[in-house]
Amino acid sequence: MTEITSLNILEEKNVIDDHLLDIIGNDFKFDHAKGLAEWLKNSADAYIRADVPDSEQYAVFRFTDGKRNNASLECIDFVGMTETDIIKAFKRWGDPEAAKKGLQKRTYGGHGNGGKFYMRQMFDRSHFVTYWDGYLNIFGFSERRRYGFARGYKNKKMKPQEAIKLAEIDQIIFPPGIKQKILTGKTGFTVVKGSGPALMKNKVKVENIIGKFKNHPQSRRILARLNVSVIHNGNYIYDLLRPDEILPLPSFEEPRIISIPKKLSLQSGGEKITVELANPRFPQGRLILRTSEQALARGGKLGDLNRIDFIGEIGVIASYQIRELGVMTFPQAEFIYGECHCSILEDPDNDCARNDRTKLVDNETTRTLLRWIAERIEELAGEIISQEQRERSEQIKKLSSEYNEVLNRWKDRFMKKVFSEIFGGGPKVGTEGVSGLGRRHLEVPENGLAFTFVATKIPLNESWPLTLKAVVPDPIPIGTIISIVSDNPLIEPEENKITIKPEIIKLTEGGESVAVANVYVVGKRLGEKGKISARAGKYSTEMQLEVIEAKSGGGKKPKYPKVLLSSYDKDPLGIATEGTVHLSPRDPVVYQRPQDISEGIYWINTSSPLASSILKRERGGAESTRWRDYLFQRYVDIFVKEALHELQKKDPDNFRADVIDNQIMGELIRKVHAAAVIDLENLLFGDTYTPSNLTGEDKEGQENS
């Protein structure tokens, strides 16, 4: 038996069976947005090969609904191909240089498979009509998915006008100067058409397709520079299609540019693996992370953008949704997207770019790089969490301060009234006393509605009461809403409505019923003059006002205490080391420094165990009724403290437990609660509450409870 020691193989061209094309084509898993992106890349490559400037590169996508499973999708560009181009490039499968057509130029086409597989796999029939230098070719796929030239249309001599009509582009609006160039032989055109598209044989889902197409990783960057228009059923729906603009997340406006280490290590199966990601032939890469003001949530309009695109020599060679990288910091990671530039991934000796350009080849290099990218995303997401926590803290401060300001205003009014009643005898029958600032003989207003005076002067920047009287119940019924208006914005009423309620009705010495209420106003600029008007139906009255300098306190303790929030409000005395008073969980819930006592300042402890617990998001946070109630109860504490000092000062002989229990723990707290139910109903009981005017307390009827 003769031993074969050497053979001389006669090389032949590989034969590609159709079944192999089916297998590879199915691996592409095309959707139409991806397929259109491949067609767009082919158009962009045609312009690159023809040295056409970006400003003169045009593509038109034309979608036409059908009736008998013949809907169509088309891509039109204005370059054209020759018979030789088709034979040497389009007919070849899997050639990495096919898109270049022998030219040494950077192109998007990669292996040259995408556009062809889209035509073959996703339509019942497909073809393209291409025209260049007076010759027309039609090449396409039959219903059996086999390609070839159309009979009679291989290198057919034809006049430009006839070619335009045959390609059915005679009715489109040509870009400036393009038609003339075709007619004079300076350029050509290509119309790629697929009929009977998968999943939409008759009705083209244009908005759905375009929404995905304009943000697809393979088309997004091309659309940013190439002039693309879209036609649907003969009508232009996009004159210039551009990818969605993404505004950055506040505080994260600048892109995060991170150099990729030249070498990276990864633990795998107890073994440490080190991979090289840069060398003299392939420079060091970089990762660019950006943020979006809008969450790129899965299933949302921009959800597909929540990804990292891997940029090759030209175009995208792979894309990964951030969730595919194993990132765990959601939802913050939904605000992140980016791109990775790492040229060594296209090293011919270890090419990591797959044929379909969807994912990288799975190997030690790509696994290590993807893990490193995921870690960088986690870091940025962690920074977003920290920023959210800071913003949350500021939001809590702002909202709490607004609530506190409402309570401060209400507290001043309430103390004017209730302390006068408890410690000064209170209003009696036949007097107008409401605020405790003095009493007059109660008179019936002649016109049914009147201020006590026709004119007065009010101190600058102080909440000042104006007594208003109304005859009830005839002619003004109980429950009537009296509107309050100022003709000068610098003299502002703190309420624009007052409701006549039974508790504000008093009797004159003659037994007549008169409702007596205070209208509080603030003068915001010295010397301002204005008119305050009150109206109830056909009854009205007015009062002239002038803003004057407030009287000096002469170093005395303020008339009413000022309540502030620890860690939130500025120290009005300017002695706190960090500008505000910070209290600990061990400090009282209502606190005064020695210096605060003479100035009438109280601090509500926002760090108390109960306050800290309420402010947790899971317990409702600063928006909750629990937090508003916590602040209100601290005001009750302050009322009690002030009342104790007032009682001891005015009547030290009766400063006994039974008197305290009766006048303060009994009468005062009852009045506080009764007034709060009416005056602060929305603040205390509303599911949501937003103060509408911070110069006054809760406005009845202004907020929804």
C-alpha positions in Angstrom: 0.0 0.0 0.0 1.4 3.4 -1.1 1.7 6.0 1.7 0.5 9.5 0.9 3.2 11.9 2.2 2.2 15.1 0.4 -0.8 16.4 -1.5 -1.2 19.4 -3.8 -4.7 20.7 -3.3 -6.3 22.5 -6.2 -8.1 25.4 -4.6 -11.7 26.2 -5.6 -14.1 28.9 -4.6 -16.3 28.2 -1.6 -19.8 27.3 -2.4 -22.4 28.9 0.0 -25.5 26.9 0.4 -28.8 28.9 0.9 -29.4 27.1 4.2 -26.2 28.7 5.6 -27.5 32.1 4.5 -30.8 31.4 6.3 -28.9 30.4 9.5 -26.7 33.5 9.4 -29.6 35.8 8.4 -31.8 34.5 11.3 -28.9 35.3 13.6 -29.2 38.9 12.6 -32.6 39.0 14.3 -33.7 42.0 12.3 -36.3 44.4 13.2 -37.1 47.1 10.7 -35.4 49.9 12.6 -32.2 47.9 12.5 -32.6 47.1 8.8 -33.2 50.7 7.9 -30.1 51.6 9.8 -28.1 49.2 7.6 -29.5 50.8 4.5 -28.6 54.2 5.8 -25.0 53.0 6.5 -24.9 51.8 2.9 -26.0 55.2 1.6 -23.5 57.0 3.9 -20.7 54.7 2.6 -21.7 55.5 -1.0 -21.2 59.2 -0.3 -17.9 58.5 1.4 -16.6 56.6 -1.6 -17.7 59.4 -3.9 -16.0 62.1 -1.8 -19.3 64.0 -1.3 -19.2 66.6 1.5 -21.5 66.0 4.5 -23.6 69.0 3.6 -24.5 67.5 0.2 -25.3 64.0 1.4 -29.0 63.2 1.2 -31.2 60.2 1.8 -34.9 59.8 1.5 -36.9 57.0 3.2 -40.2 56.4 1.6 -42.9 54.2 3.2 -46.1 53.2 1.3 -49.0 51.3 2.7 -50.4 48.4 0.7 -53.6 46.6 0.0 -52.6 43.1 -1.0 -49.6 42.4 1.2 -47.6 44.8 -0.9 -46.6 47.6 1.5 -43.2 48.9 0.8 -40.1 50.4 2.4 -37.5 52.3 0.3 -34.2 54.1 0.8 -33.1 56.6 -1.8 -29.7 58.1 -2.2 -28.1 60.1 -4.9 -24.8 58.4 -5.8 -25.5 55.2 -7.9 -23.6 52.0 -8.7 -22.2 50.3 -11.8 -22.6 46.7 -12.8 -19.0 46.1 -11.6 -19.8 47.6 -8.2 -22.7 45.1 -7.8 -20.7 42.1 -8.9 -17.5 42.8 -6.9 -19.2 44.1 -3.7 -22.9 43.5 -3.4 -22.9 39.9 -4.5 -20.1 38.9 -2.1 -21.2 37.7 1.4 -19.1 38.2 4.5 -16.3 40.3 2.9 -14.9 42.8 5.5 -13.8 45.0 2.6 -17.1 44.8 0.6 -18.4 48.2 1.7 -15.1 49.9 0.6 -15.3 48.4 -2.9 -11.6 48.2 -3.1 -11.0 51.8 -1.9 -8.8 52.6 1.1 -11.5 54.7 2.9 -13.1 54.3 6.2 -16.7 53.1 5.8 -19.6 52.1 8.0 -20.5 48.9 6.1 -18.3 46.4 8.0 -18.7 42.9 6.5 -21.2 44.2 4.0 -23.9 41.8 5.1 -26.4 43.9 6.9 -28.3 45.6 4.1 -28.4 42.5 2.0 -29.7 40.3 4.8 -32.4 42.8 5.6 -33.5 42.6 2.0 -33.4 38.8 2.0 -34.9 38.0 5.3 -37.5 40.7 6.1 -39.4 41.1 2.8 -41.4 38.9 0.4 -39.5 40.5 -2.4 -36.8 43.1 -2.6 -34.6 44.8 -5.2 -32.7 48.0 -5.9 -32.7 50.2 -8.9 -29.4 52.0 -9.4 -28.3 54.4 -12.1 -24.9 55.7 -13.0 -23.2 57.3 -16.0 -26.2 56.5 -18.3 -26.6 52.9 -17.3 -29.3 51.4 -15.1 -29.2 48.1 -13.2 -31.9 46.3 -11.2 -30.7 43.7 -8.8 -32.7 41.9 -6.1 -34.0 38.9 -4.3 -36.8 36.6 -5.5 -39.5 35.2 -3.3 -37.2 32.1 -3.0 -34.6 34.5 -1.4 -32.1 34.1 -4.3 -30.5 37.1 -5.8 -29.8 38.2 -9.3 -30.2 40.9 -12.0 -33.7 41.6 -13.2 -34.3 40.3 -16.8 -33.6 43.1 -19.2 -32.1 45.5 -16.6 -28.5 44.5 -16.4 -26.3 47.5 -17.5 -29.2 48.9 -19.6 -28.5 52.1 -21.4 -31.1 54.7 -20.5 -31.6 58.4 -20.4 -31.6 60.1 -17.0 -35.2 61.2 -17.2 -36.4 57.7 -18.1 -34.3 56.2 -15.3 -35.9 58.6 -12.8 -39.4 57.6 -13.9 -38.6 53.9 -14.0 -37.3 54.1 -10.4 -40.6 55.9 -9.4 -38.8 58.9 -7.9 -40.1 61.5 -10.5 -42.6 62.7 -7.9 -40.3 63.3 -5.0 -38.9 66.7 -4.1 -35.2 66.4 -5.0 -32.6 68.1 -2.7 -31.2 71.4 -4.1 -29.2 70.8 -7.3 -29.4 67.0 -7.2 -31.8 66.4 -10.1 -29.8 68.7 -12.4 -26.6 66.7 -11.5 -28.4 63.5 -12.4 -29.7 64.9 -15.7 -26.2 66.1 -16.6 -24.4 62.9 -15.6 -22.6 64.3 -12.6 -24.2 61.8 -10.2 -26.6 59.0 -10.1 -29.0 57.4 -7.7 -30.0 54.2 -5.9 -33.4 53.2 -4.8 -33.5 50.1 -2.5 -37.1 48.7 -2.1 -38.6 45.9 0.0 -42.2 44.8 -0.6 -44.3 42.8 1.8 -42.3 43.7 4.9 -42.5 41.2 7.8 -45.1 41.9 10.5 -46.7 44.7 8.5 -47.7 43.5 5.1 -50.1 46.3 4.4 -49.9 49.0 7.1 -46.4 50.5 7.7 -46.0 51.4 11.4 -44.1 54.5 10.5 -43.9 56.4 13.8 -42.9 53.2 15.7 -40.2 52.4 13.2 -38.9 56.0 13.0 -38.9 56.4 16.7 -36.5 53.4 17.0 -34.6 54.1 13.9 -33.5 57.7 14.8 -32.0 56.5 18.1 -30.6 53.1 16.9 -26.9 52.7 17.6 -26.1 52.0 13.9 -27.9 55.1 12.7 -28.0 57.7 15.4 -24.6 59.2 14.6 -25.1 59.2 10.9 -28.5 60.9 11.2 -26.8 63.7 13.2 -24.8 64.7 10.0 -26.6 63.3 6.9 -29.6 65.0 5.5 -32.5 62.5 5.8 -36.1 63.0 5.0 -39.1 60.7 5.4 -42.1 60.2 3.1 -45.3 58.3 4.0 -47.9 57.6 1.4 -46.6 60.5 -0.7 -46.5 63.1 2.1 -43.3 64.3 3.8 -43.6 63.7 7.5 -39.9 64.6 8.3 -38.1 67.2 6.2 -35.0 66.6 8.2 -34.8 63.6 10.5 -32.5 64.1 13.5 -31.9 61.9 16.6 -33.7 63.0 19.8 -31.8 65.7 21.7 -30.9 64.5 25.2 -30.6 67.2 27.8 -28.3 66.3 30.7 -29.2 65.7 34.2 -28.8 68.8 36.3 -25.5 68.8 38.2 -24.2 66.2 35.7 -24.1 68.4 32.6 -20.5 67.6 31.6 -19.6 64.2 30.0 -17.6 61.9 32.2 -14.5 61.0 30.2 -12.5 58.1 31.7 -9.3 56.6 30.2 -9.4 52.8 29.9 -6.4 51.3 31.6 -3.8 49.7 29.3 -4.2 46.5 31.2 -7.1 45.1 33.2 -7.5 42.1 35.4 -10.5 39.9 36.1 -10.9 37.0 38.6 -12.4 34.0 36.8 -12.8 30.6 38.4 -10.2 31.4 41.1 -7.7 32.5 38.4 -6.6 36.1 37.8 -6.8 37.0 34.2 -5.0 40.0 32.8 -5.9 41.4 29.3 -4.1 44.0 27.2 -6.3 46.9 26.0 -3.7 49.1 24.5 -0.3 48.7 22.8 1.9 50.6 20.3 -0.5 49.7 17.4 -3.7 50.4 19.3 -3.7 53.6 21.5 -5.3 53.8 24.9 -9.1 53.9 24.7 -11.6 55.9 26.7 -15.1 55.6 28.1 -17.5 58.5 27.8 -20.5 58.5 30.1 -23.3 61.0 29.8 -26.5 61.6 31.7 -30.1 62.3 30.7 -32.5 64.7 32.4 -35.3 62.2 31.5 -35.1 58.6 32.7 -34.2 56.2 29.8 -36.5 53.7 31.3 -37.1 50.3 29.6 -40.2 50.5 27.4 -40.1 54.3 27.4 -39.7 56.5 24.4 -36.0 56.8 24.9 -35.4 53.5 26.6 -33.2 52.2 23.8 -30.7 54.9 24.6 -29.9 53.5 28.0 -26.9 51.8 26.6 -23.2 51.9 25.9 -22.2 52.0 22.2 -18.8 50.7 21.2 -17.3 52.9 18.5 -15.0 51.3 16.0 -12.8 52.7 13.3 -16.0 54.2 11.9 -19.4 53.5 13.2 -20.7 51.4 16.0 -19.4 47.8 16.3 -21.5 46.7 19.3 -24.1 48.0 21.8 -25.1 46.9 25.3 -28.1 48.0 27.3 -26.9 49.0 30.7 -29.0 46.3 32.3 -27.1 43.7 30.2 -23.8 44.7 31.8 -25.0 43.5 35.3 -25.3 47.1 36.7 -27.5 47.0 39.8 -27.9 50.7 40.7 -31.3 51.3 39.3 -33.2 53.5 38.8 -30.3 55.9 38.8 -28.5 54.0 36.1 -31.5 54.7 33.8 -30.2 58.3 33.6 -26.9 57.1 32.1 -25.8 56.4 28.5 -22.4 56.6 26.8 -19.9 55.2 24.4 -16.6 53.3 24.5 -13.7 53.9 22.2 -11.3 51.0 22.3 -9.5 50.4 19.0 -7.9 47.1 20.1 -11.3 45.5 19.9 -10.8 45.5 16.1 -7.3 44.0 16.2 -7.3 41.4 13.3 -5.4 39.0 15.5 -8.2 39.1 18.1 -11.1 40.7 16.4 -13.9 41.2 18.9 -16.5 42.7 16.5 -19.2 40.2 15.5 -20.6 40.0 12.0 -24.0 41.6 13.0 -22.4 44.4 15.0 -24.9 43.9 17.9 -22.6 42.4 20.6 -18.9 41.9 21.0 -17.4 38.4 20.7 -17.4 36.7 24.0 -13.9 36.3 25.2 -11.6 37.2 28.1 -10.9 40.7 26.6 -14.5 41.7 26.2 -15.7 40.2 29.5 -13.0 42.1 31.4 -13.7 45.3 29.6 -17.5 45.0 30.1 -17.0 44.4 33.9 -14.8 47.5 34.1 -17.4 49.6 32.3 -20.2 48.3 34.6 -18.1 49.4 37.6 -17.7 52.9 36.2 -21.4 53.1 35.6 -22.1 52.0 39.2 -19.8 54.8 40.4 -21.6 57.5 38.4 -25.0 56.1 39.5 -23.7 56.3 43.1 -22.9 60.0 42.6 -26.4 60.5 41.3 -27.8 58.9 44.4 -25.7 61.2 46.6 -26.9 64.3 44.6 -30.5 63.1 44.9 -30.0 62.8 48.7 -28.6 66.4 48.8 -31.5 67.7 46.7 -33.9 65.7 48.9 -32.4 67.4 51.9 -32.7 70.8 50.4 -36.3 70.0 49.3 -37.1 69.0 52.9 -35.6 72.2 54.2 -37.5 74.4 51.7 -40.8 72.7 52.3 -40.4 72.6 56.0 -39.5 76.3 56.1 -42.6 77.1 54.1 -44.8 75.2 56.5 -43.0 76.9 59.4 -43.5 80.3 57.9 -47.3 79.6 57.6 -47.3 78.5 61.2 -45.3 81.6 62.3 -47.8 84.0 60.7 -50.7 82.1 62.2 -49.0 82.0 65.6 -48.6 85.8 65.7 -52.3 86.3 65.0 -53.4 83.7 67.4 -51.3 85.0 70.2 -52.6 88.5 69.7 -56.1 87.2 70.4 -55.8 84.3 72.8 -53.2 85.7 75.2 -55.3 88.9 75.5 -58.4 86.8 76.3 -56.7 84.6 78.8 -54.4 87.0 80.5 -56.1 90.3 79.8 -59.7 89.5 80.4 -60.6 88.9 76.8 -63.2 90.7 74.6 -66.5 91.4 76.4 -70.0 92.0 75.1 -70.2 95.5 73.6 -66.5 95.8 72.6 -64.7 95.4 69.3 -61.6 93.7 70.8 -60.2 91.1 68.5 -56.5 91.3 68.6 -56.0 92.5 72.2 -54.5 95.8 71.0 -57.3 97.8 72.6 -61.1 97.9 72.7 -63.7 100.3 71.4 -67.4 100.5 71.9 -68.9 98.1 69.4 -71.1 100.0 67.0 -73.3 98.7 64.1 -71.8 99.7 60.7 -74.3 102.0 59.0 -73.9 100.4 55.5 -73.9 96.8 56.7 -70.1 96.4 56.1 -67.4 98.8 57.3 -63.8 99.0 58.6 -63.5 100.6 62.1 -61.6 103.5 60.6 -61.6 105.2 57.2 -57.8 105.7 57.2 -54.8 104.6 59.3 -51.0 104.2 59.2 -49.3 100.8 59.3 -45.7 100.0 60.3 -43.3 98.8 57.6 -42.9 95.0 57.2 -45.3 94.1 60.0 -48.4 92.0 59.8 -51.0 94.7 60.9 -54.7 94.1 61.8 -57.5 96.2 60.3 -60.8 95.5 62.1 -63.8 94.8 59.7 -67.4 94.7 60.9 -70.5 93.2 59.2 -74.1 93.2 60.3 -75.4 89.6 60.4 -77.4 87.7 59.6 -79.4 90.4 57.8 -78.3 91.9 55.4 -75.1 89.7 55.3 -75.8 86.0 56.0 -73.5 83.8 58.1 -71.2 81.9 55.7 -70.8 84.8 53.3 -67.3 85.2 51.9 -65.9 88.7 52.0 -63.3 89.4 49.3 -60.3 91.6 50.2 -58.4 93.6 47.5 -55.6 96.1 47.6 -55.0 98.7 44.8 -51.2 98.8 45.6 -49.1 95.6 45.3 -46.7 97.0 48.0 -49.6 97.0 50.5 -50.6 93.4 50.5 -53.5 91.7 52.4 -52.4 88.3 53.8 -55.8 86.9 52.9 -57.9 87.6 49.9 -61.0 86.0 51.5 -62.7 86.0 54.9 -65.6 83.8 55.8 -68.2 85.0 58.3 -68.4 82.2 60.9 -70.5 82.0 64.1 -67.5 82.2 66.3 -66.6 85.8 65.2 -70.1 87.1 65.9 -70.5 89.5 68.9 -73.4 91.4 70.4 -73.7 95.2 70.7 -75.1 96.7 73.9 -78.4 96.9 72.1 -78.3 93.1 71.3 -77.6 93.4 67.6 -75.3 90.8 66.0 -72.1 92.0 64.4 -69.4 89.9 62.9 -65.9 91.3 63.8 -62.8 90.0 62.0 -59.3 91.2 61.4 -57.9 91.8 58.0 -54.1 91.6 58.2 -52.0 93.6 55.8 -48.2 94.1 55.3 -46.7 97.3 54.0 -43.6 96.4 52.0 -42.1 99.8 51.2 -41.9 103.0 53.3 -44.1 105.8 52.3 -46.4 103.8 50.1 -50.1 104.7 50.1 -53.0 102.6 49.0 -56.6 101.5 49.5 -57.9 98.2 51.0 -61.4 97.3 49.8 -63.7 94.7 51.2 -66.8 93.4 49.4 -69.6 91.0 50.3 -72.2 90.9 47.4 -73.5 94.4 46.9 -72.0 95.7 50.2 -68.5 97.2 50.2 -66.2 99.4 52.2 -62.7 100.7 51.9 -59.8 102.1 54.0 -56.9 104.4 53.1 -53.5 103.2 54.3 -50.0 104.7 54.5 -46.8 102.8 55.3 -44.7 104.4 58.1 -41.4 103.4 59.8 -41.9 100.8 62.5 -41.4 101.9 66.0 -38.1 100.9 67.6 -38.4 98.1 70.2 -35.9 100.0 72.4 -34.0 96.7 73.1 -37.1 95.0 74.5 -38.0 91.4 73.8 -40.1 91.1 70.5 -43.9 91.1 71.0 -44.1 87.6 69.6 -41.5 84.8 69.5 -39.8 83.8 66.2 -39.8 80.0 65.6 -37.0 78.6 63.5 -36.0 75.1 62.3 -32.7 73.6 63.5 -30.2 72.8 60.7 -32.5 74.5 58.2 -32.9 78.2 59.0 -30.1 80.8 59.3 -29.2 82.0 62.8 -30.6 85.6 63.0 -28.1 86.4 65.8 -25.2 85.3 63.6 -23.4 83.4 66.4 -23.8 79.8 65.2 -20.5 78.5 63.8 -22.0 77.1 60.6 -24.6 79.8 60.1 -27.4 77.7 61.6 -28.1 75.9 64.9 -27.6 72.2 64.7 -29.3 70.1 67.4 -28.8 66.5 68.3 -31.4 63.7 69.0 -30.5 64.3 72.7 -31.6 68.0 72.7 -35.1 69.1 73.6 -37.7 69.1 70.8 -38.0 72.9 71.4 -34.8 74.6 72.3 -33.5 78.1 73.2 -29.9 79.1 73.6 -29.2 81.6 76.4 -28.9 84.4 73.8 -32.2 83.4 72.2 -34.3 84.0 75.3 -34.1 87.8 75.2 -34.7 87.8 71.5 -37.7 85.5 71.6 -36.2 82.9 69.4 -37.2 79.2 69.5 -35.6 76.3 67.5 -37.7 73.3 66.6 -35.4 70.3 66.7 -35.5 68.6 63.3 -33.0 65.9 64.5 -35.2 64.6 67.3 -35.9 60.9 67.1 -39.5 61.5 66.1 -38.6 64.2 63.6 -35.9 62.0 62.0 -38.2 59.1 61.7 -41.1 61.1 60.1 -38.7 62.7 57.6 -37.7 59.2 56.2 -39.2 58.7 52.7 -40.8 55.5 53.7 -42.6 57.3 56.6 -44.0 60.0 54.3 -41.2 62.6 54.5 -41.6 66.3 54.6 -44.7 66.2 52.3 -46.6 64.1 54.8 -49.3 65.2 57.2 -47.3 63.6 60.0 -44.5 66.2 59.5 -46.9 69.1 59.4 -48.5 67.9 62.5 -45.1 67.5 64.2 -44.4 71.1 63.5 -47.8 72.2 64.7 -47.4 70.3 68.0 -44.1 72.1 68.6 -45.9 75.4 68.2 -48.4 74.2 70.9 -45.3 73.5 73.1 -44.1 77.1 72.5 -47.6 78.5 73.3 -47.5 76.7 76.6 -43.9 77.9 77.4 -44.8 81.5 76.6 -48.1 81.2 78.5 -46.2 79.9 81.6 -43.8 82.8 81.5 -46.7 85.3 81.0 -48.7 83.8 83.9 -45.7 83.9 86.2 -45.0 87.5 85.2 -48.5 88.9 85.5 -49.8 86.9 88.5 -46.9 85.3 90.4 -49.1 84.7 93.4 -51.5 82.4 91.4 -48.7 80.6 89.6 -50.0 77.3 91.0 -50.5 73.8 89.5 -54.3 74.1 89.5 -54.2 77.5 87.8 -51.7 76.3 85.2 -53.9 73.2 84.6 -57.0 75.3 84.2 -55.8 78.3 82.2 -52.9 76.9 80.2 -53.2 73.1 79.9 -57.0 73.5 79.7 -58.2 76.8 78.2 -55.1 77.7 76.2 -54.6 74.4 74.5 -58.4 74.1 73.8 -58.3 77.4 72.1 -55.2 76.5 70.1 -56.8 73.3 68.8 -60.1 75.0 68.1 -58.5 77.8 66.1 -56.2 75.4 64.2 -59.1 73.2 63.0 -60.5 76.3 61.3 -57.4 78.3 60.3 -55.1 75.5 59.5 -57.4 72.8 58.1 -55.6 72.3 54.8 -52.1 72.3 56.4 -53.0 69.8 59.1 -55.4 67.5 57.3 -54.7 67.8 53.5 -53.2 64.8 51.8 -51.1 67.3 49.9 -50.4 70.9 50.8 -48.4 73.7 49.1 -48.4 77.1 50.8 -49.7 79.6 48.1 -48.6 82.7 49.9 -45.7 82.7 52.3 -46.5 86.1 53.7 -49.6 84.7 55.4 -51.0 81.6 57.0 -53.0 78.9 55.4 -55.5 80.5 53.0 -58.9 79.1 53.4 -60.1 77.6 50.1 -56.8 78.3 48.2 -55.3 74.8 48.5 -56.9 71.5 47.9 -57.0 69.2 50.9 
